Amino acid sequence: MLDQLGFSSVDELIEKTVPAEIVREQGHWEEMTETQALAKLESMMDKNVVLKNFIGQGYYGTHTPLVILRNLLQNPAWYTAYTPYQAEIS
């Protein structure tokens, strides 16, 4: 695959395709215990910003095609744990 793309190594492929600002340098992470790793990850997660979530607020003025309604939204296989092969359903 590298020959087809014109690269001589995986490192060259990564160098040409991945932006330099997101490439992790070797040895960036020091060895640590599980507790230290969890503490480091938690400190990284504390930097996340929780923004207002609009999921579930509804979509207005839109038309949902019948094929979507029937096969996705009205199909209980998408929102229940039951399968048609279980005795309660059959």
C-alpha positions as CSV (number, residue, x, y, z in Angstrom):
1,M,0.0,0.0,0.0
2,L,2.9,2.4,0.8
3,D,4.3,1.8,-2.7
4,Q,0.9,2.6,-4.3
5,L,0.8,5.9,-2.2
6,G,4.4,6.8,-3.0
7,F,5.8,6.5,0.5
8,S,8.8,4.5,1.7
9,S,7.7,4.0,5.3
10,V,4.7,4.4,7.6
11,D,6.5,7.2,9.4
12,E,6.8,9.1,6.1
13,L,3.1,8.5,5.5
14,I,2.1,9.9,8.9
15,E,4.5,12.8,8.5
16,K,2.8,13.8,5.3
17,T,-0.8,13.2,6.3
18,V,-1.2,14.0,10.0
19,P,-0.9,17.7,11.0
20,A,2.2,18.3,13.1
21,E,0.4,20.0,15.9
22,I,-1.5,16.8,16.8
23,V,1.4,14.3,16.4
24,R,2.5,12.9,19.8
25,E,6.2,12.8,20.2
26,Q,7.8,9.6,21.4
27,G,8.2,9.4,25.1
28,H,5.6,12.1,25.7
29,W,3.9,9.9,28.3
30,E,6.0,8.8,31.2
31,E,5.5,5.4,32.8
32,M,3.0,5.6,35.7
33,T,0.8,3.5,37.9
34,E,-2.9,3.0,37.2
35,T,-3.7,5.4,40.0
36,Q,-1.4,8.1,38.5
37,A,-2.8,7.5,35.0
38,L,-6.4,7.9,36.3
39,A,-5.4,11.1,38.1
40,K,-3.8,12.5,34.9
41,L,-6.8,11.5,32.8
42,E,-9.2,13.1,35.3
43,S,-7.1,16.4,35.3
44,M,-7.4,16.3,31.5
45,M,-11.1,15.7,31.6
46,D,-11.6,18.6,34.0
47,K,-10.6,20.9,31.1
48,N,-13.7,19.8,29.2
49,V,-16.4,22.5,28.9
50,V,-20.0,21.2,29.3
51,L,-22.2,23.2,26.8
52,K,-25.9,23.3,26.4
53,N,-27.2,20.2,24.8
54,F,-30.1,20.5,22.3
55,I,-30.5,16.7,21.7
56,G,-34.2,15.8,22.4
57,Q,-35.4,19.3,21.9
58,G,-37.3,18.3,18.8
59,Y,-37.2,19.2,15.2
60,Y,-39.7,21.6,13.9
61,G,-41.0,22.2,10.4
62,T,-39.4,19.0,9.1
63,H,-40.9,16.1,7.2
64,T,-39.8,12.6,8.1
65,P,-40.3,10.2,5.2
66,L,-42.6,7.2,5.9
67,V,-39.8,4.7,5.2
68,I,-37.8,6.2,8.1
69,L,-40.8,6.4,10.4
70,R,-41.8,2.8,9.8
71,N,-38.4,1.1,9.7
72,L,-36.6,3.1,12.3
73,L,-38.8,5.2,14.6
74,Q,-41.8,2.8,14.8
75,N,-39.8,-0.4,14.8
76,P,-39.6,-1.7,18.4
77,A,-36.4,-3.6,17.6
78,W,-34.6,-0.2,17.8
79,Y,-35.8,0.7,21.3
80,T,-36.6,-2.5,23.2
81,A,-34.5,-5.4,24.4
82,Y,-37.0,-7.9,23.2
83,T,-36.6,-9.9,20.0
84,P,-39.5,-11.5,18.1
85,Y,-38.1,-14.9,19.0
86,Q,-38.8,-14.6,22.7
87,A,-41.8,-16.4,24.1
88,E,-43.4,-13.3,25.6
89,I,-43.5,-11.6,22.2
90,S,-44.3,-14.7,20.1
